[in-house]
Amino acid sequence: MNQDELLGLRNLGKTSAQWLHATGIHDLEQLRQLGPVGAYSAVRARGFHASKALMFSIAGALQNVHWNDLDPLYKEQLLQQLQEQSPP
C-alpha cells in the first residue's frame, strides 16, 4: 500500500483518513480491531462532525466494497450496535 494505508482503502478519502489518524487509527489492522462502529464512535468522540456515512464507508472499506453496496441488513446491524453503545 501507499504511505498512508488508510488512503489506499476503498471509500476513505483524505478527510476520513485524517479523522481516523486523529483518533489513533493509522492502518487497516487497527481499523479492523475497532470495527466500523468503534472507529466511527472514536471519530465522533474527538469532536468531528462525521455523519453515519463514515461508519458505512469504514464498513465498506473493511469489505472492499462501495458503501452503497453493503447489505441493508448489515447496515441496520451497524446502526443497532451504534444505538446500543450510545448513552440515552
A tleap script that builds the chain and sets N, CA, C and O, in Angstrom:
source leaprc.protein.ff14SB
mol = sequence {
  NMET ASN GLN ASP GLU LEU LEU GLY LEU ARG
  ASN LEU GLY LYS THR SER ALA GLN TRP LEU
  HIE ALA THR GLY ILE HIE ASP LEU GLU GLN
  LEU ARG GLN LEU GLY PRO VAL GLY ALA TYR
  SER ALA VAL ARG ALA ARG GLY PHE HIE ALA
  SER LYS ALA LEU MET PHE SER ILE ALA GLY
  ALA LEU GLN ASN VAL HIE TRP ASN ASP LEU
  ASP PRO LEU TYR LYS GLU GLN LEU LEU GLN
  GLN LEU GLN GLU GLN SER PRO CPRO
}
set mol.1.N position { 0.843 -1.181 0.000 }
set mol.1.CA position { 0.000 0.000 0.000 }
set mol.1.C position { 0.888 1.244 0.000 }
set mol.1.O position { 2.098 1.180 0.217 }
set mol.2.N position { 0.238 2.367 -0.251 }
set mol.2.CA position { 0.996 3.605 -0.279 }
set mol.2.C position { 1.359 4.027 1.139 }
set mol.2.O position { 1.072 3.318 2.104 }
set mol.3.N position { 1.995 5.197 1.252 }
set mol.3.CA position { 2.479 5.677 2.544 }
set mol.3.C position { 1.365 5.739 3.590 }
set mol.3.O position { 1.570 5.351 4.740 }
set mol.4.N position { 0.202 6.221 3.199 }
set mol.4.CA position { -0.933 6.250 4.118 }
set mol.4.C position { -1.850 5.089 3.765 }
set mol.4.O position { -2.607 5.150 2.796 }
set mol.5.N position { -1.773 4.048 4.550 }
set mol.5.CA position { -2.521 2.824 4.258 }
set mol.5.C position { -4.025 3.087 4.188 }
set mol.5.O position { -4.718 2.490 3.364 }
set mol.6.N position { -4.531 3.969 5.042 }
set mol.6.CA position { -5.972 4.237 5.056 }
set mol.6.C position { -6.441 4.856 3.744 }
set mol.6.O position { -7.541 4.563 3.275 }
set mol.7.N position { -5.609 5.713 3.150 }
set mol.7.CA position { -5.998 6.333 1.875 }
set mol.7.C position { -6.055 5.322 0.740 }
set mol.7.O position { -6.692 5.571 -0.283 }
set mol.8.N position { -5.403 4.198 0.913 }
set mol.8.CA position { -5.433 3.151 -0.104 }
set mol.8.C position { -6.689 2.299 -0.027 }
set mol.8.O position { -6.930 1.463 -0.898 }
set mol.9.N position { -7.491 2.509 1.015 }
set mol.9.CA position { -8.707 1.713 1.186 }
set mol.9.C position { -9.876 2.340 0.436 }
set mol.9.O position { -9.983 3.561 0.314 }
set mol.10.N position { -10.732 1.484 -0.053 }
set mol.10.CA position { -11.928 1.929 -0.750 }
set mol.10.C position { -12.817 2.748 0.188 }
set mol.10.O position { -12.937 2.430 1.371 }
set mol.11.N position { -13.430 3.787 -0.337 }
set mol.11.CA position { -14.385 4.652 0.369 }
set mol.11.C position { -13.749 5.712 1.264 }
set mol.11.O position { -14.431 6.662 1.648 }
set mol.12.N position { -12.480 5.584 1.606 }
set mol.12.CA position { -11.869 6.518 2.541 }
set mol.12.C position { -11.051 7.570 1.792 }
set mol.12.O position { -10.124 7.248 1.050 }
set mol.13.N position { -11.416 8.817 2.005 }
set mol.13.CA position { -10.692 9.918 1.391 }
set mol.13.C position { -9.789 10.602 2.399 }
set mol.13.O position { -9.587 10.120 3.514 }
set mol.14.N position { -9.253 11.734 1.980 }
set mol.14.CA position { -8.286 12.457 2.799 }
set mol.14.C position { -8.865 12.863 4.159 }
set mol.14.O position { -8.222 12.661 5.189 }
set mol.15.N position { -10.054 13.425 4.167 }
set mol.15.CA position { -10.648 13.881 5.426 }
set mol.15.C position { -10.934 12.706 6.351 }
set mol.15.O position { -10.629 12.765 7.543 }
set mol.16.N position { -11.512 11.649 5.814 }
set mol.16.CA position { -11.795 10.465 6.626 }
set mol.16.C position { -10.509 9.916 7.235 }
set mol.16.O position { -10.471 9.576 8.417 }
set mol.17.N position { -9.467 9.832 6.431 }
set mol.17.CA position { -8.182 9.316 6.923 }
set mol.17.C position { -7.617 10.234 8.007 }
set mol.17.O position { -7.089 9.750 9.009 }
set mol.18.N position { -7.719 11.535 7.824 }
set mol.18.CA position { -7.222 12.476 8.839 }
set mol.18.C position { -7.983 12.309 10.155 }
set mol.18.O position { -7.379 12.310 11.228 }
set mol.19.N position { -9.297 12.166 10.072 }
set mol.19.CA position { -10.101 11.953 11.274 }
set mol.19.C position { -9.673 10.674 11.986 }
set mol.19.O position { -9.506 10.659 13.206 }
set mol.20.N position { -9.498 9.610 11.220 }
set mol.20.CA position { -9.090 8.341 11.812 }
set mol.20.C position { -7.705 8.451 12.444 }
set mol.20.O position { -7.478 7.942 13.542 }
set mol.21.N position { -6.784 9.115 11.752 }
set mol.21.CA position { -5.440 9.319 12.312 }
set mol.21.C position { -5.524 10.083 13.634 }
set mol.21.O position { -4.809 9.767 14.585 }
set mol.22.N position { -6.391 11.081 13.690 }
set mol.22.CA position { -6.533 11.899 14.904 }
set mol.22.C position { -7.023 11.076 16.090 }
set mol.22.O position { -6.815 11.460 17.241 }
set mol.23.N position { -7.673 9.950 15.814 }
set mol.23.CA position { -8.156 9.086 16.897 }
set mol.23.C position { -7.164 7.967 17.215 }
set mol.23.O position { -7.416 7.146 18.096 }
set mol.24.N position { -6.049 7.932 16.507 }
set mol.24.CA position { -5.033 6.912 16.755 }
set mol.24.C position { -5.127 5.700 15.858 }
set mol.24.O position { -4.436 4.706 16.082 }
set mol.25.N position { -5.971 5.767 14.846 }
set mol.25.CA position { -6.114 4.665 13.885 }
set mol.25.C position { -5.258 5.009 12.672 }
set mol.25.O position { -5.522 5.984 11.968 }
set mol.26.N position { -4.218 4.187 12.435 }
set mol.26.CA position { -3.279 4.509 11.371 }
set mol.26.C position { -3.150 3.433 10.299 }
set mol.26.O position { -2.504 3.658 9.276 }
set mol.27.N position { -3.752 2.275 10.517 }
set mol.27.CA position { -3.625 1.236 9.499 }
set mol.27.C position { -4.849 0.318 9.493 }
set mol.27.O position { -5.726 0.414 10.351 }
set mol.28.N position { -4.879 -0.551 8.524 }
set mol.28.CA position { -6.015 -1.448 8.324 }
set mol.28.C position { -6.246 -2.346 9.535 }
set mol.28.O position { -7.391 -2.587 9.917 }
set mol.29.N position { -5.180 -2.837 10.136 }
set mol.29.CA position { -5.340 -3.737 11.276 }
set mol.29.C position { -6.005 -3.029 12.458 }
set mol.29.O position { -6.870 -3.605 13.117 }
set mol.30.N position { -5.611 -1.799 12.726 }
set mol.30.CA position { -6.240 -1.034 13.801 }
set mol.30.C position { -7.710 -0.774 13.490 }
set mol.30.O position { -8.564 -0.824 14.375 }
set mol.31.N position { -7.990 -0.498 12.225 }
set mol.31.CA position { -9.366 -0.266 11.800 }
set mol.31.C position { -10.201 -1.528 11.980 }
set mol.31.O position { -11.340 -1.466 12.442 }
set mol.32.N position { -9.632 -2.665 11.616 }
set mol.32.CA position { -10.323 -3.953 11.790 }
set mol.32.C position { -10.616 -4.235 13.264 }
set mol.32.O position { -11.702 -4.695 13.616 }
set mol.33.N position { -9.627 -3.951 14.119 }
set mol.33.CA position { -9.794 -4.225 15.544 }
set mol.33.C position { -10.948 -3.426 16.139 }
set mol.33.O position { -11.725 -3.957 16.933 }
set mol.34.N position { -11.065 -2.160 15.764 }
set mol.34.CA position { -12.149 -1.330 16.296 }
set mol.34.C position { -13.474 -1.611 15.609 }
set mol.34.O position { -14.535 -1.529 16.229 }
set mol.35.N position { -13.407 -1.940 14.335 }
set mol.35.CA position { -14.624 -2.171 13.560 }
set mol.35.C position { -15.280 -0.852 13.178 }
set mol.35.O position { -14.877 0.207 13.659 }
set mol.36.N position { -16.281 -0.914 12.322 }
set mol.36.CA position { -16.924 0.306 11.823 }
set mol.36.C position { -17.552 1.157 12.917 }
set mol.36.O position { -17.411 2.380 12.907 }
set mol.37.N position { -18.242 0.525 13.857 }
set mol.37.CA position { -18.935 1.276 14.907 }
set mol.37.C position { -17.928 1.901 15.867 }
set mol.37.O position { -18.057 3.070 16.231 }
set mol.38.N position { -16.935 1.132 16.273 }
set mol.38.CA position { -15.916 1.644 17.179 }
set mol.38.C position { -15.110 2.786 16.578 }
set mol.38.O position { -14.843 3.786 17.245 }
set mol.39.N position { -14.722 2.634 15.315 }
set mol.39.CA position { -13.945 3.681 14.655 }
set mol.39.C position { -14.787 4.942 14.467 }
set mol.39.O position { -14.315 6.052 14.716 }
set mol.40.N position { -16.022 4.768 14.031 }
set mol.40.CA position { -16.923 5.919 13.864 }
set mol.40.C position { -17.141 6.623 15.197 }
set mol.40.O position { -17.110 7.852 15.264 }
set mol.41.N position { -17.359 5.860 16.245 }
set mol.41.CA position { -17.573 6.432 17.575 }
set mol.41.C position { -16.341 7.182 18.062 }
set mol.41.O position { -16.459 8.230 18.696 }
set mol.42.N position { -15.169 6.654 17.771 }
set mol.42.CA position { -13.927 7.321 18.166 }
set mol.42.C position { -13.780 8.660 17.451 }
set mol.42.O position { -13.349 9.645 18.051 }
set mol.43.N position { -14.136 8.695 16.178 }
set mol.43.CA position { -14.077 9.944 15.412 }
set mol.43.C position { -15.048 10.962 16.007 }
set mol.43.O position { -14.693 12.125 16.201 }
set mol.44.N position { -16.254 10.529 16.292 }
set mol.44.CA position { -17.259 11.433 16.878 }
set mol.44.C position { -16.823 11.911 18.267 }
set mol.44.O position { -17.043 13.067 18.628 }
set mol.45.N position { -16.207 11.018 19.039 }
set mol.45.CA position { -15.759 11.374 20.386 }
set mol.45.C position { -14.675 12.447 20.359 }
set mol.45.O position { -14.527 13.208 21.316 }
set mol.46.N position { -13.920 12.508 19.269 }
set mol.46.CA position { -12.890 13.537 19.121 }
set mol.46.C position { -13.490 14.879 18.704 }
set mol.46.O position { -12.773 15.873 18.590 }
set mol.47.N position { -14.792 14.906 18.478 }
set mol.47.CA position { -15.462 16.168 18.165 }
set mol.47.C position { -15.669 16.433 16.690 }
set mol.47.O position { -16.156 17.500 16.316 }
set mol.48.N position { -15.307 15.480 15.844 }
set mol.48.CA position { -15.517 15.666 14.403 }
set mol.48.C position { -16.992 15.409 14.081 }
set mol.48.O position { -17.605 14.497 14.637 }
set mol.49.N position { -17.539 16.200 13.202 }
set mol.49.CA position { -18.962 16.110 12.857 }
set mol.49.C position { -19.174 15.177 11.669 }
set mol.49.O position { -19.677 15.581 10.621 }
set mol.50.N position { -18.783 13.935 11.857 }
set mol.50.CA position { -18.928 12.930 10.803 }
set mol.50.C position { -20.354 12.379 10.817 }
set mol.50.O position { -20.951 12.183 11.876 }
set mol.51.N position { -20.879 12.138 9.632 }
set mol.51.CA position { -22.199 11.531 9.529 }
set mol.51.C position { -22.062 10.012 9.588 }
set mol.51.O position { -20.957 9.471 9.553 }
set mol.52.N position { -23.189 9.348 9.677 }
set mol.52.CA position { -23.170 7.881 9.714 }
set mol.52.C position { -22.636 7.290 8.416 }
set mol.52.O position { -22.273 6.115 8.369 }
set mol.53.N position { -22.587 8.098 7.370 }
set mol.53.CA position { -21.996 7.623 6.113 }
set mol.53.C position { -20.544 7.219 6.329 }
set mol.53.O position { -20.047 6.321 5.651 }
set mol.54.N position { -19.852 7.874 7.271 }
set mol.54.CA position { -18.473 7.481 7.565 }
set mol.54.C position { -18.438 6.050 8.106 }
set mol.54.O position { -17.578 5.259 7.719 }
set mol.55.N position { -19.360 5.724 8.987 }
set mol.55.CA position { -19.413 4.368 9.535 }
set mol.55.C position { -19.627 3.345 8.410 }
set mol.55.O position { -18.991 2.291 8.385 }
set mol.56.N position { -20.526 3.674 7.491 }
set mol.56.CA position { -20.762 2.764 6.370 }
set mol.56.C position { -19.553 2.710 5.433 }
set mol.56.O position { -19.239 1.657 4.878 }
set mol.57.N position { -18.883 3.842 5.263 }
set mol.57.CA position { -17.675 3.874 4.426 }
set mol.57.C position { -16.590 2.988 5.016 }
set mol.57.O position { -15.907 2.262 4.294 }
set mol.58.N position { -16.437 3.052 6.335 }
set mol.58.CA position { -15.445 2.198 7.001 }
set mol.58.C position { -15.825 0.728 6.832 }
set mol.58.O position { -14.971 -0.109 6.542 }
set mol.59.N position { -17.110 0.420 7.013 }
set mol.59.CA position { -17.569 -0.960 6.836 }
set mol.59.C position { -17.283 -1.442 5.418 }
set mol.59.O position { -16.821 -2.566 5.222 }
set mol.60.N position { -17.555 -0.597 4.438 }
set mol.60.CA position { -17.270 -0.959 3.051 }
set mol.60.C position { -15.779 -1.125 2.808 }
set mol.60.O position { -15.359 -2.027 2.084 }
set mol.61.N position { -14.975 -0.251 3.416 }
set mol.61.CA position { -13.522 -0.344 3.263 }
set mol.61.C position { -13.015 -1.683 3.806 }
set mol.61.O position { -12.133 -2.304 3.214 }
set mol.62.N position { -13.570 -2.114 4.918 }
set mol.62.CA position { -13.144 -3.379 5.511 }
set mol.62.C position { -13.566 -4.581 4.672 }
set mol.62.O position { -12.953 -5.646 4.752 }
set mol.63.N position { -14.612 -4.409 3.869 }
set mol.63.CA position { -15.081 -5.499 2.994 }
set mol.63.C position { -14.647 -5.294 1.547 }
set mol.63.O position { -14.912 -6.138 0.691 }
set mol.64.N position { -13.978 -4.168 1.271 }
set mol.64.CA position { -13.535 -3.806 -0.077 }
set mol.64.C position { -14.702 -3.730 -1.063 }
set mol.64.O position { -14.627 -4.226 -2.188 }
set mol.65.N position { -15.789 -3.089 -0.602 }
set mol.65.CA position { -16.936 -2.822 -1.470 }
set mol.65.C position { -17.360 -1.373 -1.271 }
set mol.65.O position { -17.088 -0.776 -0.229 }
set mol.66.N position { -18.023 -0.815 -2.268 }
set mol.66.CA position { -18.548 0.540 -2.111 }
set mol.66.C position { -19.590 0.510 -1.010 }
set mol.66.O position { -20.378 -0.432 -0.923 }
set mol.67.N position { -19.600 1.538 -0.166 }
set mol.67.CA position { -20.501 1.518 0.991 }
set mol.67.C position { -21.967 1.443 0.592 }
set mol.67.O position { -22.783 0.942 1.365 }
set mol.68.N position { -22.325 1.929 -0.597 }
set mol.68.CA position { -23.710 1.815 -1.059 }
set mol.68.C position { -24.094 0.376 -1.385 }
set mol.68.O position { -25.276 0.045 -1.466 }
set mol.69.N position { -23.085 -0.480 -1.571 }
set mol.69.CA position { -23.345 -1.876 -1.915 }
set mol.69.C position { -23.383 -2.801 -0.694 }
set mol.69.O position { -23.537 -4.014 -0.831 }
set mol.70.N position { -23.242 -2.217 0.497 }
set mol.70.CA position { -23.349 -3.050 1.700 }
set mol.70.C position { -24.760 -3.610 1.826 }
set mol.70.O position { -25.736 -2.972 1.431 }
set mol.71.N position { -24.846 -4.794 2.374 }
set mol.71.CA position { -26.144 -5.424 2.607 }
set mol.71.C position { -26.972 -4.536 3.538 }
set mol.71.O position { -26.476 -4.135 4.591 }
set mol.72.N position { -28.211 -4.222 3.180 }
set mol.72.CA position { -29.062 -3.384 4.037 }
set mol.72.C position { -29.227 -3.932 5.458 }
set mol.72.O position { -29.309 -3.161 6.415 }
set mol.73.N position { -29.276 -5.251 5.595 }
set mol.73.CA position { -29.373 -5.851 6.934 }
set mol.73.C position { -28.123 -5.563 7.760 }
set mol.73.O position { -28.208 -5.312 8.962 }
set mol.74.N position { -26.971 -5.599 7.111 }
set mol.74.CA position { -25.711 -5.300 7.792 }
set mol.74.C position { -25.699 -3.836 8.244 }
set mol.74.O position { -25.261 -3.528 9.353 }
set mol.75.N position { -26.178 -2.943 7.384 }
set mol.75.CA position { -26.259 -1.522 7.762 }
set mol.75.C position { -27.158 -1.346 8.981 }
set mol.75.O position { -26.842 -0.573 9.885 }
set mol.76.N position { -28.265 -2.055 9.002 }
set mol.76.CA position { -29.172 -1.989 10.150 }
set mol.76.C position { -28.494 -2.507 11.413 }
set mol.76.O position { -28.669 -1.941 12.492 }
set mol.77.N position { -27.718 -3.585 11.280 }
set mol.77.CA position { -26.989 -4.124 12.426 }
set mol.77.C position { -25.995 -3.098 12.964 }
set mol.77.O position { -25.851 -2.942 14.176 }
set mol.78.N position { -25.313 -2.404 12.062 }
set mol.78.CA position { -24.363 -1.370 12.481 }
set mol.78.C position { -25.081 -0.249 13.228 }
set mol.78.O position { -24.614 0.218 14.267 }
set mol.79.N position { -26.209 0.173 12.691 }
set mol.79.CA position { -26.980 1.231 13.355 }
set mol.79.C position { -27.462 0.784 14.730 }
set mol.79.O position { -27.468 1.568 15.679 }
set mol.80.N position { -27.862 -0.475 14.830 }
set mol.80.CA position { -28.304 -1.024 16.119 }
set mol.80.C position { -27.151 -1.045 17.110 }
set mol.80.O position { -27.320 -0.657 18.267 }
set mol.81.N position { -25.979 -1.494 16.668 }
set mol.81.CA position { -24.802 -1.510 17.543 }
set mol.81.C position { -24.468 -0.100 18.014 }
set mol.81.O position { -24.136 0.108 19.181 }
set mol.82.N position { -24.554 0.852 17.120 }
set mol.82.CA position { -24.265 2.238 17.467 }
set mol.82.C position { -25.246 2.738 18.512 }
set mol.82.O position { -24.856 3.379 19.488 }
set mol.83.N position { -26.503 2.445 18.306 }
set mol.83.CA position { -27.544 2.872 19.237 }
set mol.83.C position { -27.339 2.230 20.614 }
set mol.83.O position { -27.545 2.877 21.641 }
set mol.84.N position { -26.938 0.967 20.630 }
set mol.84.CA position { -26.748 0.253 21.891 }
set mol.84.C position { -25.573 0.795 22.700 }
set mol.84.O position { -25.588 0.737 23.930 }
set mol.85.N position { -24.566 1.316 22.025 }
set mol.85.CA position { -23.403 1.813 22.758 }
set mol.85.C position { -23.529 3.296 23.100 }
set mol.85.O position { -22.747 3.807 23.902 }
set mol.86.N position { -24.479 3.982 22.517 }
set mol.86.CA position { -24.668 5.401 22.792 }
set mol.86.C position { -25.533 5.594 24.036 }
set mol.86.O position { -26.536 4.904 24.221 }
set mol.87.N position { -25.131 6.546 24.888 }
set mol.87.CA position { -25.964 6.812 26.065 }
set mol.87.C position { -27.306 7.397 25.658 }
set mol.87.O position { -27.398 8.057 24.623 }
set mol.88.N position { -28.357 7.170 26.455 }
set mol.88.CA position { -29.709 7.651 26.095 }
set mol.88.C position { -29.801 9.158 26.019 }
set mol.88.O position { -30.868 9.698 25.729 }
savepdb mol mol.pdb
quit
